Amino acid sequence: MRILLVCKDIGGYARKLADHLSIDHDVCFIDTTSLAKTFDRAPRFLRRRLNRWSQTRQFSKAVAAGGRFDVALIINPAQIDPKQLAAGLNASAHRIAYLYDSFSRWPMSREALAVYDEVFSFDPQNAEQYGLKKLHNFIYDAPIKSDDADKYSAFAVLAGRDRVPALEGLAKAFDRLGVTDYKFLVQCKPIPGTHPGITFFEQRMSLESVGELVKRSRIILDICKPGQAGLSFRFFEAMAARKKVITTNKHVLDYDFYNPANILVIDEADPQIPASFIATAYADIPEQIYRKYTLQGWVETVLHAGKGPPAQSPGECNRGHT
């Protein structure tokens, strides 16, 4: 199958998906964050317009080099420039969108959704309200098996200031239990007076760096963004590494992998952490359930929806273009 995969891949998750798809399919992957800004030395009042024109030209050339595609898989289309989006969709026989942000962050009109043959959303509330297909994020790495002793009791990494108060509440809850060997990281400028157990940093961490910290921690913390109902990638990183999760997302109770031995749902305003949750061992997830959340299971779900006739007059695909 010839697949066009488009995403503003800030976190690196779509690259993992592209690599997996390329095992069995001819994939043209366009990460719009990697399109060159060739006019950064132009006068300021022209710079943005010229860069947008240049990036759209780069995008269109990459699509044209691929010819016709059986499927266009667009991740978070609200983040893609409309002209770029149109070029990709017009070159594809079947159009699929996957939304791994809520409409509270990246809204889309019903008209914008209607151009797709299938729309999947990680947010169960958005899916129900708009008649979309509910889908989860995915486990992007093989199961992690490590004999290394855990270095941290708990690990959290967040971006932005809005969830810092909730993270402070969790730090204090751990302190009350006498557990202080945790690592809490926040990507934003330092906030004066914040709990001393929280470290601020500026440059985004790679998936590999996050994965190493997940591997060395007993518990992973997940704090919802405002308006979020879908499950973040933290759950799937934890599943791969066999780690417990403490979360503010009550919607995890509706998933078949939920096990109170592994996942603790807390009240953000008054986090209570039972000592027994920290002390007890991780309970393995049944294989048939675990597989559904792997990249293989995710791709089977999405591409089953996208099966259709082969694209006509295929060109030479620019495999893995960024």
N, C-alpha and C positions, 0 to 999 in steps of 0.2 A: 504494500500500500504506500502511496506517495502522500506524505503528511507535511503540511506547513504548520509549524508551531511558532506562535508569536506571543511574547510576554515582555513586560518591563520587569526584568528579572533582578530586582534589587537584592533579594535574599539568596539567590543561587539555587532555589528549588527547581525552577524550570529547566536549568541545565542538567540536573539529575534526571528529570523526566525525558529530556531530549536524548541523553546518552542511553537510557533504557529503550526508548522507542527505536533508536538506530540499530539495535541488535537484529530486529526482524523487519524493519521498514526503511524506506528511503525518506529521510527527514531533512527538511530545510528549517533550521532553527534561527529565528531572528530575535535577538535580545535588544530591545530598543534603547537600553541604557548604553549599549556599545556602539551605537551609530555616532560617527565622528562629528564634532562641532567644528567645521572647517573655517568658520568666519569669526572666531573668538577675538581676532584683532581688528575687526571692522568697527566703525563708530558705534557707540553704545545704542543710539536710536535705531540703527539698522541691524544690529547683531542678532537679536532674537528672531527676526523675520527671515534673515538670510540663513541662519542655522536650521530653522525649521524647513525651509525650502531644500537645503542640502541634505538633511536627514531623510526627507520624503523621497528625494531622488535616489539616495542610497538604498532605501527600503524597496522602492519600485524596481530597481535594477536587480536586487537579490531575488525578488519574486519572479521577475521576468526570466531570470536565468534558470529557474526551476520549472518553467512551463506551466502545465496544468497539474493541479493537485486533487487527489481523491477527497482529502479532508483538510480543512483549516481548523486547527484547534487554537482558539484565542483565549488566553488567560487574562482575566480582568480587563476586558475590552475598554472600559471607561478610562483606563490609563493610557490608551493608545491614541495617537493623533488620528483624527477622522479620515484624513486623506490616505494615510498609511493603511489604516484599517480597510478602507474601501479597496485599495490595490490588492490586499491579501484575500479578501472575501471574493472579489471578482474573478480570481484565478483558481477558485476551488469549487468542486462539485457539491460538497457537503460541508456545512458550517456548524461548528460546535463551539460554545462558549463555556468556560468554567470560571466561576466567580469565587475567589478565596478571600474576599473582603465583603463586609456587609454593605447594604445600600446606605447605611448611616454614614459610611466613609466615602464610598464611591457610588453615588446614585446612578441609575439608568432608567430611562423612560420605557414604557411598554413598547413604543415604536422602535426604540433602539434594540430591544430584546427580540422583536419580531423578525429581524433579518436572519436569525439563526434557526437552523433546523432543530437543534437541541440546545438547551441551556441548563447547566448544572450549577447548583449553588451550595456552598458549604454551610450557609446559614439556614437552619430549618424554618425560621420565621419568614424570611424572604421567600423561600421556596413555596411555602404554603400560601402566602399572600399573593404571589405573582404566578402561581401555577408552574413553577420550575421543578426540576428534578433534584432532589436532595442528594448531595454527595459529600464525602469527607475528604480531607487532605490525606496524604499518603506517607508510608514509611519509605524513606528515600535511600536507606542503606541496608545492607544485610544485617541480620542479628549480630549484636556485639557480644562477644564472649571474652571476658577478661578475668584473669586471676589476680589483678592488682587490687590492693586494699582500697576502699573508698577513702578519698582524701577529705571530702566535704560531706557534712550531714545533709545539706540542702544547697541547691543551686538555682539562681534566677538570673535571667538577662532580659532587660526590657529596653524599649526605645521611647524617649519622651518623658515629660514631667508628670503627666496626668495620673499615672498609676503609682507614683512614689509614695503617697500617703498609705495606700494599701500595703505596699511592700514594707513600709516602716512598721505597720501593725503586725505583720508576720514576723519581722525581726524581733519585736518585743515579745511575741508569743513564744518564739524559740528561746529567747533569753530567760523567760519565766521557767522554762523546763530545764534550764542549765545547759542548753545546747547552743554553743557559740561558734562552732567550727563550720559555718556556712559561708557561701560566697554569693553575694548579691551585687549584680552589675546593672548600671543604668546608663544608656547612651544619651547623654545630654550635658549641658553645662552644670557644674556643681551647684547644689542648692544649699545655702548656708543653714546650719542648724539641723541638717538631716541626721538620722540615726548613724552612728559611726560604723556600723556594720555594712553600710551601703557604699559602694565605690562607683564613682562617675567616670566615664570615658567618652572620647569623641569619635574615633574612627570605628566604623562598623566592623564587627567580628565576622570572620569567615565561618561557613558551616563546619569546616574541619575543626576550628578552634572551639566552637560551641560543642561539637560532638565529643571532644576530649574532656571537656568539663562535665558534660552529661555522664560520660563513662565513669568518671571519678567521684560521682555524687550519689548519695543514697536516695534522695528525694528531689524531684524537679517541681518548681513552683510555676503556676500558670495564673496570671491575673488578667481578666478580660479587659479589652478595650471598651470604652463606653459604647453602648448599642450593639455589642457583639453577642451573637448566640452560637455561631459555629465554633468548632474546635480548632485551636491553633496547632501548629506543627509541634509544639512542645509535647503533646500527648503521644505523637507518633515517634518522636525521638526517644521518649521514655519507654515506649513499648519495645523498640528495637534493642535498647540497652537493659531491659528488665529492671526499670526503676519505678518507684512509686511517684505519685503526683498529688500535690495539694493545689486545689483550684478554686476560683470563685465562679466558675462556669457550671451552673446547675444543670445545664442541658446534657452534660456527659452522662447523667443518670439514665438517659434514653437510649444509650448505645449498648450493643451486645457485648462489648469488651469490658464494660464497667464491672468492677468488683470492689466492694468496700474495703477489702484487704489491701488493695493497690491504690485506690483513688479516694481522697478525702475532699469533700465539698464543704467549703467554709463560707461564713458570712463575712463579707469584706469589712463591714463596720465593726465586727466583734469576732475576730478569728480565734477559734478554740482548737488546739491541736492535742488530742489525747496522746499521752506518752506511749500507749500500746501501739498506736499507728507507726510510730518511729521504730519501736523495738521489734515488731514482728517481721517475718520474712516476706519477700515478694511471692505472689501466687502466679504461676505460669498461666498464660492465656491459651485456651485450646487451639490447636493448629488450624482447624478449619475456620475459626474466627480470625485468627491472626493473619492468615493469608489474604483475606478480603481487604485488608488495609495496606498491603504491600503495593509497590509500584505495579507488579504483575497483575494483581487483582484489580487495581484502579484502572489500568489501561484496558483490561478486558471489558470492564463496565462501560467505559467511555467509547471505545472503538466499536463495540457491538452496536451502539446507537448510530455510529457513523458509517456503517457498512453500506456501500452503494456500488454503482457501476464504475469500472476503472476510468480514470481521467483520460481525455482524448489528447493525442499528440503530445506526449510528455517530452519535456526538454531535459537538459542536464541539471539535476538538482544541486544546489549549492549546499552540500551537507554540512550541518553544524555552523552555518553562517552567524557571525556576531558582528 
